[in-house]
């Protein structure tokens, strides 16, 4: 009994469907921002990976030359 009342407390379906518009706009804005941040993190990760490979190759070459 208490559980069903608690669930109903957080469920709200408005009669006027225009109340969904601000929530939809906010959702779209945050979705687009999340996609851009995700792509940014991927690009930074690729650049860092490339730098690490170049450093590894340079260190290998220096080790070969010293030996």
C-alpha positions, 0 to 999 in steps of 0.5 A, spaced: 500 500 500 505 504 501 509 502 495 504 504 490 502 511 494 510 512 493 510 511 486 504 515 484 507 521 488 512 521 483 508 519 477 505 526 474 502 526 467 499 532 465 492 533 462 495 539 458 501 536 453 504 542 452 507 542 459 512 536 455 515 542 451 520 545 456 522 538 458 523 536 451 527 542 449 531 541 455 532 533 453 534 535 446 539 540 449 543 536 454 543 530 449 546 534 444 551 537 449 553 530 451 554 527 444 559 533 443 562 532 449 563 524 448 566 526 441 571 531 444 573 526 449 574 521 443 578 526 439 583 527 445 584 520 447 586 519 440 591 525 440 594 522 446 594 515 444 598 518 438 603 522 442 604 515 446 606 511 440 610 516 438 614 517 444 614 509 445 617 509 438 622 514 439 624 511 446 625 504 442 630 508 437 634 511 442 635 505 446 637 501 439 642 507 437 645 506 444 646 499 444 
